[in-house]
Amino acid sequence: MNIINLSENNSILNHYLKEIRSVEIQADSMRFRRNMERIGEIMAYEISKTMHFVTEDIQTPLGIAPTNVIDEKIVISTILRAGLPFHTGFLSYFDKAENAFVSAYRKYKDALKFDIYIEYIASPDISGKTLIITDPMLATGSSMELAYGALLTKGKPAHIHIATVIASQQAIDYVASHFPETITTVWTACIDPILNDHSYIVPGIGDAGDLAFGEKL
Protein backbone atom coordinates (compact mmCIF):
# COMPACT_ATOMS: atom_id res chain seq x y z
CA MET A 1 0.00 0.00 0.00
CA ASN A 2 1.30 3.43 -0.92
CA ILE A 3 1.33 6.05 1.85
CA ILE A 4 1.96 9.52 0.43
CA ASN A 5 2.67 12.34 2.90
CA LEU A 6 2.62 15.56 0.91
CA SER A 7 4.24 17.64 3.66
CA GLU A 8 7.48 15.72 3.18
CA ASN A 9 8.11 18.12 0.28
CA ASN A 10 7.73 21.85 0.88
CA SER A 11 4.93 23.57 -1.04
CA ILE A 12 2.16 26.15 -0.55
CA LEU A 13 0.25 23.31 1.13
CA ASN A 14 2.30 23.94 4.29
CA HIS A 15 0.96 27.50 4.46
CA TYR A 16 -2.65 26.25 4.52
CA LEU A 17 -1.74 23.62 7.11
CA LYS A 18 -0.36 26.37 9.31
CA GLU A 19 -3.58 28.35 9.04
CA ILE A 20 -5.96 25.47 9.84
CA ARG A 21 -3.84 24.58 12.90
CA SER A 22 -3.52 28.11 14.30
CA VAL A 23 -5.99 28.79 17.15
CA GLU A 24 -6.00 32.45 16.12
CA ILE A 25 -6.71 31.94 12.43
CA GLN A 26 -9.07 28.96 12.72
CA ALA A 27 -11.52 31.10 14.69
CA ASP A 28 -12.56 32.47 11.27
CA SER A 29 -14.80 29.60 10.11
CA MET A 30 -15.08 30.86 6.53
CA ARG A 31 -11.31 30.99 6.20
CA PHE A 32 -11.04 27.54 7.79
CA ARG A 33 -13.48 26.09 5.23
CA ARG A 34 -11.68 27.75 2.33
CA ASN A 35 -8.32 26.43 3.50
CA MET A 36 -9.79 22.94 3.68
CA GLU A 37 -11.00 23.40 0.11
CA ARG A 38 -7.55 24.57 -0.99
CA ILE A 39 -5.90 21.51 0.52
CA GLY A 40 -8.48 19.36 -1.27
CA GLU A 41 -7.66 21.08 -4.56
CA ILE A 42 -3.93 20.53 -4.10
CA MET A 43 -4.45 16.88 -3.20
CA ALA A 44 -6.77 16.33 -6.15
CA TYR A 45 -4.08 17.70 -8.45
CA GLU A 46 -1.48 15.37 -6.95
CA ILE A 47 -3.80 12.35 -7.22
CA SER A 48 -4.56 13.19 -10.85
CA LYS A 49 -0.89 12.62 -11.71
CA THR A 50 -1.28 8.93 -10.85
CA MET A 51 -4.34 8.32 -13.03
CA HIS A 52 -4.61 6.79 -16.47
CA PHE A 53 -4.77 9.25 -19.37
CA VAL A 54 -5.69 8.91 -23.04
CA THR A 55 -5.09 11.29 -25.93
CA GLU A 56 -8.04 13.07 -27.51
CA ASP A 57 -7.92 15.29 -30.59
CA ILE A 58 -9.60 18.59 -29.68
CA GLN A 59 -10.92 20.94 -32.33
CA THR A 60 -9.79 24.52 -31.75
CA PRO A 61 -10.76 27.53 -33.92
CA LEU A 62 -7.49 27.08 -35.81
CA GLY A 63 -6.85 23.36 -35.90
CA ILE A 64 -6.59 20.09 -34.00
CA ALA A 65 -4.82 19.89 -30.61
CA PRO A 66 -3.96 16.43 -29.24
CA THR A 67 -4.67 16.59 -25.48
CA ASN A 68 -4.14 14.04 -22.73
CA VAL A 69 -7.25 13.62 -20.55
CA ILE A 70 -8.14 11.41 -17.57
CA ASP A 71 -9.63 8.07 -18.58
CA GLU A 72 -11.11 6.95 -15.27
CA LYS A 73 -14.60 7.10 -13.82
CA ILE A 74 -14.26 8.86 -10.47
CA VAL A 75 -16.49 8.80 -7.41
CA ILE A 76 -15.68 11.24 -4.61
CA SER A 77 -17.00 10.05 -1.26
CA THR A 78 -17.17 12.12 1.90
CA ILE A 79 -17.74 11.29 5.54
CA LEU A 80 -20.26 13.82 6.87
CA ARG A 81 -20.14 16.50 8.15
CA ALA A 82 -16.54 17.56 8.60
CA GLY A 83 -15.54 16.35 5.15
CA LEU A 84 -17.77 18.71 3.14
CA PRO A 85 -15.29 21.61 2.57
CA PHE A 86 -12.49 19.12 1.79
CA HIS A 87 -14.84 17.34 -0.63
CA THR A 88 -15.64 20.64 -2.34
CA GLY A 89 -11.94 21.13 -3.13
CA PHE A 90 -11.80 17.74 -4.84
CA LEU A 91 -15.00 18.39 -6.77
CA SER A 92 -13.64 21.73 -8.00
CA TYR A 93 -10.91 19.80 -9.84
CA PHE A 94 -12.68 16.51 -10.63
CA ASP A 95 -15.78 18.43 -11.66
CA LYS A 96 -17.30 15.56 -13.66
CA ALA A 97 -16.97 13.07 -10.81
CA GLU A 98 -19.92 11.30 -9.24
CA ASN A 99 -20.43 11.81 -5.52
CA ALA A 100 -21.20 9.69 -2.49
CA PHE A 101 -21.92 10.65 1.13
CA VAL A 102 -21.72 8.57 4.29
CA SER A 103 -22.54 9.65 7.83
CA ALA A 104 -20.31 8.36 10.62
CA TYR A 105 -20.39 9.57 14.19
CA ARG A 106 -19.05 8.70 17.61
CA LYS A 107 -21.54 7.62 20.27
CA TYR A 108 -19.83 7.87 23.64
CA LYS A 109 -20.36 5.21 26.29
CA ASP A 110 -18.55 7.39 28.82
CA ALA A 111 -16.06 10.26 28.72
CA LEU A 112 -13.43 8.20 26.87
CA LYS A 113 -15.07 5.14 25.28
CA PHE A 114 -17.20 5.30 22.15
CA ASP A 115 -18.63 3.28 19.28
CA ILE A 116 -18.84 4.52 15.69
CA TYR A 117 -22.16 4.33 13.87
CA ILE A 118 -23.08 4.61 10.20
CA GLU A 119 -26.64 5.89 9.69
CA TYR A 120 -26.83 7.24 6.14
CA ILE A 121 -25.35 6.51 2.73
CA ALA A 122 -26.11 8.03 -0.68
CA SER A 123 -23.91 6.65 -3.44
CA PRO A 124 -23.89 5.77 -7.13
CA ASP A 125 -22.66 2.40 -8.36
CA ILE A 126 -18.91 2.34 -7.66
CA SER A 127 -18.13 -0.90 -9.51
CA GLY A 128 -14.90 -0.67 -11.48
CA LYS A 129 -14.51 3.03 -10.69
CA THR A 130 -11.86 5.06 -8.91
CA LEU A 131 -13.11 5.76 -5.39
CA ILE A 132 -11.73 8.75 -3.49
CA ILE A 133 -12.78 8.71 0.18
CA THR A 134 -12.20 12.09 1.79
CA ASP A 135 -12.11 12.74 5.53
CA PRO A 136 -10.07 15.66 6.89
CA MET A 137 -9.05 13.90 10.12
CA LEU A 138 -7.96 10.26 10.13
CA ALA A 139 -7.72 9.63 13.86
CA THR A 140 -8.20 5.91 14.56
CA GLY A 141 -9.11 4.69 11.07
CA SER A 142 -12.30 3.01 12.31
CA SER A 143 -14.69 5.53 10.71
CA MET A 144 -12.87 5.16 7.41
CA GLU A 145 -13.15 1.37 7.57
CA LEU A 146 -16.87 1.48 8.38
CA ALA A 147 -17.55 4.04 5.64
CA TYR A 148 -15.71 1.87 3.13
CA GLY A 149 -17.72 -1.16 4.23
CA ALA A 150 -20.93 0.79 3.63
CA LEU A 151 -19.75 1.90 0.19
CA LEU A 152 -18.98 -1.69 -0.78
CA THR A 153 -22.74 -2.30 -0.78
CA LYS A 154 -22.71 -0.16 -3.95
CA GLY A 155 -20.04 -2.19 -5.78
CA LYS A 156 -16.32 -2.95 -5.78
CA PRO A 157 -14.02 -0.13 -6.92
CA ALA A 158 -11.02 -0.61 -9.18
CA HIS A 159 -8.84 1.65 -7.03
CA ILE A 160 -9.22 3.42 -3.67
CA HIS A 161 -7.64 6.74 -2.75
CA ILE A 162 -8.00 7.58 0.95
CA ALA A 163 -7.53 11.33 1.26
CA THR A 164 -7.06 13.10 4.57
CA VAL A 165 -5.59 16.38 5.78
CA ILE A 166 -4.09 15.15 9.06
CA ALA A 167 -3.66 11.51 10.04
CA SER A 168 -2.32 9.90 13.18
CA GLN A 169 0.38 7.29 12.82
CA GLN A 170 -1.98 4.85 14.52
CA ALA A 171 -4.62 5.41 11.83
CA ILE A 172 -2.08 5.00 9.04
CA ASP A 173 -1.07 1.64 10.51
CA TYR A 174 -4.73 0.64 10.96
CA VAL A 175 -5.70 1.48 7.39
CA ALA A 176 -2.66 -0.34 6.05
CA SER A 177 -3.82 -3.53 7.77
CA HIS A 178 -7.57 -3.24 7.01
CA PHE A 179 -7.78 -2.07 3.38
CA PRO A 180 -6.90 -4.06 0.23
CA GLU A 181 -3.19 -3.47 -0.20
CA THR A 182 -2.91 -3.71 -3.97
CA ILE A 183 -5.59 -1.15 -4.85
CA THR A 184 -5.35 1.38 -2.00
CA THR A 185 -3.32 4.59 -1.82
CA VAL A 186 -3.38 6.84 1.26
CA TRP A 187 -2.81 10.57 0.73
CA THR A 188 -2.26 12.89 3.67
CA ALA A 189 -1.03 16.43 4.12
CA CYS A 190 0.59 15.54 7.45
CA ILE A 191 1.06 12.64 9.88
CA ASP A 192 0.91 13.53 13.58
CA PRO A 193 2.45 11.19 16.15
CA ILE A 194 -0.19 10.41 18.79
CA LEU A 195 -3.83 10.37 19.91
CA ASN A 196 -4.97 11.71 23.27
CA ASP A 197 -7.31 9.90 25.68
CA HIS A 198 -10.33 11.09 23.67
CA SER A 199 -8.83 9.72 20.42
CA TYR A 200 -8.18 13.20 19.04
CA ILE A 201 -5.03 13.73 16.99
CA VAL A 202 -2.21 15.59 18.76
CA PRO A 203 -1.21 18.27 17.91
CA GLY A 204 -3.95 18.07 15.25
CA ILE A 205 -6.43 20.92 14.83
CA GLY A 206 -9.30 20.11 17.19
CA ASP A 207 -12.77 19.21 15.87
CA ALA A 208 -12.82 19.89 12.11
CA GLY A 209 -16.61 19.78 11.89
CA ASP A 210 -17.07 22.32 14.68
CA LEU A 211 -14.42 24.61 13.19
CA ALA A 212 -16.12 24.51 9.80
CA PHE A 213 -19.77 24.66 10.81
CA GLY A 214 -20.03 25.59 14.49
CA GLU A 215 -20.31 23.59 17.68
CA LYS A 216 -22.91 20.83 17.98
CA LEU A 217 -24.87 19.63 20.99
N, C-alpha and C positions, 0 to 999 in steps of 0.2 A: 504494500500500500504506500502510495506517495503522500508524504506530509510536506506541504509547502508553506513556509513561514515567510511572508513577504517582508517583514521588518528586518530580516537578515541582510537585506540590501537597502541602503538609504534611498528614499524617494519622498515626494510630497505627501505620501501616505502617512509618514511619521508626524507631520504637522497636524493632520486631522486626528491622529491618535492622541496627540498631546491635548487637543482641545476637548475631546470627549472624556478624557480622564480628569481634567482640571475642575476642581470643585467651584472655582469662580466662573469659568466659562460655561460649564454644563448647566448652570442655573437658567440659562437662556434656552428654553426647550425648542424653539424654532431653529436656533443654531445647532443644537444637538441633533435634531432630526436631519438637517441638511448635511451635517458632517457624516452621519451614518449613510446617507444617500451617496455622498462622495466616495466613501470607502467601498460601498457596493459597486459603484461605477468603475473604480480602479480595479477591483477584484474581477469584475466581469471582463474587463479588457485583458487581464492576465489569463483568465481561463480560456478566452477565445483563441489565444495563441496555441492551445493544445488541441483544438478541434480539427475535424476533417474539413478541407476546403475543396471546391471544384471551380473550374474556370468557366465563366459565362461571357459570351460576347454581348456587350452592351451598346446599343445604338445611341450615339451622341448626335448633336446637330451637324457635326462635320465628319463623322465616320464611325468606325467600330472600335470599341475599346475592350480588349480582353481583361476581365476582372475576376479575381479570386474571391469567392463568397462561401460562407459557412454552409456545409451540407449535412446538417444534423437537425433533427426535430428536438426542440428544447422545451422542457417543462421547469418552471421556476416554482419551487414550493417554499412556503414560509410557515414558521411556527408562530402563531398569534400570541400576544399582540405586539410584543417587542420587536418582532422581525419586520414589521411593515415598512419603516423608512429604509432599512437595508435592502429589502425586496424591491422597493421603488428604484433604487440605484441600479440594480441588475436589469429591471424591466426597461429602464431608459436606454440601455445599450442593446439588450436582446429584445427589441421592441415587438418582434413577431412571435415571441415565445408564448406558449400556453402557461396557465397559472394554476397552482393548487394551494390550498390553505388547510392547516391542521391546528386545532387548539390543543395545547398541553399546559397543564398547570399543576402546581404543588398543593397538595392538601395535607396540612400539618397535623400530625398526631399529638405532638407536644411542641415545645419551643425549638427543638432541634431535629426531630424525626418527621419525615414526610413521605407520602406516596405521590406518584405522578399519574395523572389521569388524562386520557384523550376523550374528548366529548364531541368533537365536530371535525368533519373532513369534507372538503369540496375539491374534487380533482378530476381532470380528464383521464383518459386511458394513457398510461405511461409506458405501455409495452414497446420495447425496442427503442425508446427515446433516451435522450440525455437528461437526467434528473439532477437539478441543482437544488439542494436543500439549504435554505438560508436561516441562520439563527445567530444573532449578534453575540450571544454569550454561550459558550460551550463549557459548562461548569463540571457536571459529572458525566455527561454523555447519555444519561438515561432517557431524557426527553427526546433526544435525537434518534435513539434506537426505537422508542415507541412510535414516534412520528413516521419513521421509515417503515415500520411494521404495518401501520395503518395505510400508508401509500401503496404497499405491496398488494393490497386488496384491489387496486386499480391496474395491476399489471406488473411485469418485471422489466426494469429499465436496462438499457444496454450499458450505460455508464452512470456513475453517481459522483457528483461533486458536492462535498459537504463544505459549506462556506460559512465562516464565522469571523467576527472581528477580534474577539479575545477568547482564547481557550486556556483551560488549565492543563497542566501536564497530565494530570490524572485522567481527564476527559480524552485527551489525545490517545493515551494508552488504552482506554476503554473502547473507543471507536475502532482502533486498530485490531482489537480482538473480537469485535462483535459485528463488523461489516464485511461483506465479501471482498477479499484482499485484491483480487485481480481487476475489479472494475471500479474501485473506490479511490478517489483522490480527496484529501483534506486540504483546504485552503484557509489560512488564518493570517490576520494582520499582526498577531502577537501571541506568544505563549507565556502565561504567567505561572509561577512555580507552585502555588499552593491554594487550597480551599480553607476557609475558616469553618468554625463549628456549625454554621448555618448553610454550609455548602455554597457560599459565595466566593467568587474568584478574588484572590488577593495578589497585587493591589487592585486589579480590576477597575470598575467604574461605578459600582453600585448597581441599582436596579434599572436596567435599560428601558423597560416598559414605563416605569414611573418617570424617568427623565424625559422620555419622549412625549408622554401623554398625560402625565399627572398621577398623583398617588391614588391608589385604589383602597377600598375598604377590605 
